[in-house]
Amino acid sequence: MTTTRTTETPTSTGSGGFFDQPRAVWAVAFACVISFMGIGLVDPILKSIADQLDATPSQVSLLFTSYMAVMGVAMLVTGVVSSRIGAKKTLLSGLALIIVFSALAGLSDSISAIVAFRAGWGLGNALFIATALSTIVTAARGSTAQAIILFEAALGLGIATGPLLGGALGSISWRAPFLGVATLMTIALVATTFLLPATPPAGRRTSLADPFRALKHPGLLTIALTALFYNMGFFTLLAFTPFPLDMNAHQVGLIFFGWGLLLAITSVWVAPILQRAIGSVPTVLVALSLFALDLAAMAIWTEDKTVLVVGVIVAGAFLGINNTVITEAVMGAAPVERPVASAAYSFVRFSGGAVAPYAAGKLGENVSVHAPFWMGAAAVAVAIVVLALGSRFLREQEPPPAHSEREAEAELIGDLT
């Protein structure tokens, strides 16, 4: 996994800086912010939902499990859909599904119904997110690395504001955050409709088998497995921590806002600096090692709320660094189209996000309040081993020759810039 592309890739346009992007890019980035709010939105209201609907922590954790499981599986079809109906229609379809299912979740009266509607929300998010990443990468002015930083900034801002919004609206009612997302996504849908030019299908039609074929490339498989285990730690932190914190929705929202804010800052500014200084693989290994130690500290001092609060916020720094570097690595880890690589990678990594919340809830109920954090720390340790052993497959990876910045831009979105 070389750092040459990060620091030396020329811009695709001769003028303008990082923030000088087409309006269409900003429209998709705004929709990304709202979409990623859905990940952390339910954190502040998990305990409220459990209390008001008489649900256990493991039952409430299924809000993450159904969302991530369906999203992971649906990632396999995103390329198939996009290559047949075009990027814009795929984005709009995803946004529409998120609007419908988030609203239905907010109007539900049982935990099983909310879990089911979160699954539908995950389907919409899959169609939107995978296509949004490839759209921003190919449409944005500047290098691939800059475009990915823009995407990660949207991710971080969405994850940061999600808990804040969830906490503010959750203090009114646990239903309010779901209905709030439906409203914001409607705004994103309108913006995308009018600002993103028509994107007819272009290039080769992909098949359901393409992501599985892509995983035969050891570089992509290494990154995907690393992300699978790392996401187990990530979603253990996200789904279980609100229970031992035992605070109100507004307080939990503020804590996870700090976490998401630090994630956004490190993903945009710190990750590129570390990548240039020590290289991509060492950067990820350091970030994962610190994250594993952070989870271990939370496992030891789970009863100390100060440790939990600091542990959650500090984790944002490690996750932000890791997310940016790994996402960039996916784009050049196998000689396949970017959407196919993204679908294969996301399918594997979201499996970790689906398993961890429910497993953490069960461990917390049946073993001890410390056990979920130990599980998360162990899973991140496995991710470190996987990356260390597979790093040799990443050092010489190059971006697909048929998908340079210019060619991909012309293929997928024509006159966006």
PyMOL commands that set and color helices and strands:
alter all, ss='L'
color gray80, all
select helices_A, chain A and resi 4-8+23-41+43-52+57-85+87-106+111-139+144-170+176-195+210-214+218-240+242-245+249-278+280-300+305-331+338-366+371-393+405-413
alter helices_A, ss='H'
color red, helices_A
deselect
rebuild
show_as cartoon
